[in-house]
Amino acid sequence: MATTTSITTTYAGEFAGKYIAAALLSADTIDKGLIEVKPNVKYKEVIKKLAIDDIVANATCDFGATSTVTLTERVLQPEEFQVNLQLCKKDFRSDWEAIQMGYSAYDNLPANFSDFLIANIAGKVAQKTEQTIWAGVNATAGEFDGFTTLFAADASVLDVVGTTVTAANVIEEMGKVMDAVPAALYGKEDLTIYVPQNVAKAYVRALGGFGAAGLGAAGTDAKGTQWYGNQPLFFDGVRVAMVNGLPSNKMVAAQSSNLYFGTGLLSDHNEVKLLDMGDLDGSQNVRVIMRYTAGVQYGIGSEVVYYA
């Protein structure tokens, strides 16, 4: 059964040579290096966690063993996913680019459309991956357990009770997250506060002078909301990273080196195959195929702050 194809065309005027797709959320968590990426995981990878108690003791003439060394582990197990579409070439013969298909009855999909389709599918997969990294639920088809699902189930994660974040309270709410960060983590170079779009917008607006906490009516550099130009954001000296996959009104504070994304080959996430079935079964179908693996895990739960 072919994938349902709906083509709306008027044939009035000349085709501009461009296809327009809805804006896609990029997988910026991976693209911007906001978590550790572990490629070449065929089945499972064991993440070892080492914990050592106090090791310094008063000196004596003898050797006296001190402290406790605890070695535990977490398992990063990427899951397999696929994209399967089937298009009938007949559906495109009445469209704008029919001439690109050739005059033979054994024709091909329009080249421009094929290129657009491949890029669009890869973008859709990137968007889905970004959303699943943070909010995925394994019981949902096409998803693995994301970080918020894993954090909610782990009692060792430091929980902060949240609320609806606005420009008026965002400084206070982000302050709650920072207050919960363990002293041993504060000052670490890769410590990051991960925020969704609504929190990032509220923070930018608050710094523009439209918030509480004595920020001043004119905002940063007395420029109001015009002060921001996509430059890096910081809070209490800690990097703030907006991640499109994190649900509204949730925040996470952790070292990027404590959060992991696992996959087989990274190139699988960009490889979309178009198979013309004409030579195989005599049909006029074109199949679109994509296969990849993905999953997330974290190391030490007691070093993660989860605001929800």
N, C-alpha and C positions, 0 to 999 in steps of 0.2 A: 504494500500500500504506500503510495507516494505521500510525502509531506504536503499538507494543504498549502497551495500557492494562490495568492490573490494578487492580480496585476490590474492596476487602474491606470488607464492611459487615454489621451484625447487625440493624439496625432496632430494637434494644432501647434504649429511652430516647429522649431528645430531643437533637438535634444541638446542640452548644455554640456553633456559629457561628464557629468558628476552625479554620483549617488549620495544622498544625504541620509545619515543614520542618526537616531537619537543619541545624545551625549552619553558616553559610557563611563562609569566609574572605573578608574584604572586600579590595578592591583598595587597601589602605592606602598602598602606595607612591605611588599617584597622589593619593588622597584627602587625604593628609597633606602633600602637596607635597614629598616626599622626593627627587624628581628633576624635571628640567625637562620640562614638557609642551609639545609643539609641535603645536598643532591646525592644521587647514586645509592639511594636506599631501595634495595630490591624488595625486601620483605619487612624486616624490622631492624631498628637500631636502638641499642640500649644506651641510655644516658646515665652515666654514673654520677652520684651525688656524694660528696665527701663532707663530713661534719666533724670538727675537732673541738673538744672542750678546752678550757684554759690549760696552757702548757708550761707557763713560767712558774717556777717554785724557788724557794730559798735554797741556796747552795749548801751542799754537804760534801764530805769526803767520798761518799759512796754514790754509786749509780742507783737512782730511785725512779722507776718508771712512773710517769704521771699521765693524767688526762685520759680521755676516751676517744677513740677513733671509730666513727660510724660510717659505713659505706652502704648506701642504698641506691636504688636505680628506678628510672622511669623508662617506659618503652614507647618509642616513636614508630608508629606503624601506619604508613600511608595507605589510603584506600584507592581502589581503581575506579575510574570514571570514564564515560564515553559520551561522544556526541554523534548521533546518527540521523542524517537527513536524506530524503530522496526526492529529487525534483524531476519532472518530466519536461524534456526539451520542447515538446509540442506546445507547452503553455507560453513559450517565449517567442513563437514565430509571428505573433501579431503585435509584438511590443516594439519599442523605439529602435532597438539595436538588432532587429532580425537579420539585417544584412551582414552583421558580424558573424552570424552562424554559418554562413556559406550558402551556396545555392543547391548543394547536393541534398538528397533526402537523408544522407548520413551526416547530419550536421552536428555542431557543438554548441555549448552554451556561449553566449556573447562573452568575449574576453574581458571587457570592462566589468561586466557583472560578476564574472568568476573571481576576479581580483578583489572586488568590493566584498563579495560574499565571504571569501577567506579571511580578509582583515576584520570584517564585522563579527564573524564567529569567534575568532581569537580574542577580540575585545570583549565579547559577551562572556567567554570563559574566564577572562581576567577579572571581570566584574563579579561573577559568581564566586570565584576563588577568594577575592577580597572580602566579600560578605561572609563567606563560610569560615574563613580564618578566625573571625571574631565572634560570630553569632551562630555558627552552624550547629545543627542537631543531627546526630548520626541516624536517628530514626526517620528523618526526612530524606526522601530519595534525592540523590545528587549532592549530599552534604556529608561532612564528617563533623565530629564534635569540635566546635570552635573554642577559643579561649574562655569566653564568658560562661559557656556550658561547663567547661572543666573547672573553672575557678569556683563556680557556685556549688560544686559537689565536693570541694576540698576544704575541710575544716581548718587546715593550716594556713590557708590564704587569709590575709588581713582584710576583713570586710568593713566597709564604711557605708552607712545608711544614707542614701541619696534622696534627692527631690527633683522637681522640674527646674532646670537651670535656666536663668535669665541673665540679662546684663546687670540687673540689680543685685543678684546674689552670687554671680559666678566667682568673684574673688574669694568670698567666704567658702564656697563649696570646694573650689580647688585647694584652698587652704586646709580643708579637712583631709584631703588626700595627702597633702604634703606632711601634715601632722602625724599621719599614720605610717609614714615611711620610716623603717628602722634606721637608727643612727648610723649603723654600719654601712648603709647604702648611700646616705646623703653625701654628695661630693664625688660619687663615682662618675666617671666620664660618660658612660653610656646609660645612666639613669634617665628615664624618659617618662613623661606623663602623656599617655595616649588618650586622645579625646575625639568624640564624634563631631560632625559638622555643626550641630546646634550649639555645642559648648564652645567650639572655636569661634563661631560668629559672635556669641555673647561676650567672650573674652576680648575680641577685637573691638567690639562696640564699647565695652566698659573702659578699655584703655583709651578710647577716643573721647572720653569724658561723659559718656552716657550711662554711667553706673554709679553705685554707691561707694562706700569705703573711702570717701575723701579724695577721689581721683582728680577732681577739678573739672569744671565745665568745658574747658577748651581741649582737654586730652593731651596726648603725647605731642610734644613740639608745638602745642597750641594749634593743631591742625584738625581737631575734631575727628570724625570718622574717616577723613581723607589721609590720615597718617599712615595707614597700612598699605603696603605694596608687595604682599606675599613674602616678606622677609621672615627669617626664623623667629619663632616665639619662645619666650622663656617665662618661667614662673618660679620665684624664689631661687633663681639661678639654675633651674632645671629645664632642660629642653621640653617643649610642648610639641607633640606631633599629632596633626589631624589625620585620622585614618577613616576612610569612607565606609568601611565595613562595620565599625563599632556602632551599636544602636544608640539612639538619642538618650541623653541623660545618664550615660554610663561612662566611667573613666577607669583607667588602669595605670598604675605606676609600677614600673619594673625596669630592671636592666634589660637592654635589648639582647644581651648575651644569655639571658635566662629564658628567652622565648624562642622556640624552634619551629621552623617549617620544613617538613621532609617531603621529598619527591624522588622519583627515579631519575629521569633526565629532565633538566630544565627546558631543553629544547622541545620536549613533548608538548609543552604548554603553548607553543607557537606554531606547531605543525598541524596543518589542516590538509587532508587529502581529498581530492576530487577524483572519483572513479567513474569513467564513462562505461556503462554496462552494455553498450551496443555490441561490443566485440565478444562479450561473455555470454549473454543470454538473448541477444537480438532485440532487446527492448530499447526504448527511447529515454531510459532513466539515467540520471546522474546521481551518484551517491556521495554524500559528504561525510567524512569520517574523521574523528579525533579521539585519541585515547591518551590518558595521562593518569598519574597517581598524585595524591596530595594528602597531607595530614599535619596536625600541629601537636606540640607538647611543650611543657615547660619543665624547668629543673627543680627549683626550690620554692615551694608554695609559701613559706613564711617570709619570702622576700618579694612577694607580690601584694600590692594593695588594689583591691577591687571595690570601686564605688558604684553602687547599683541601688 
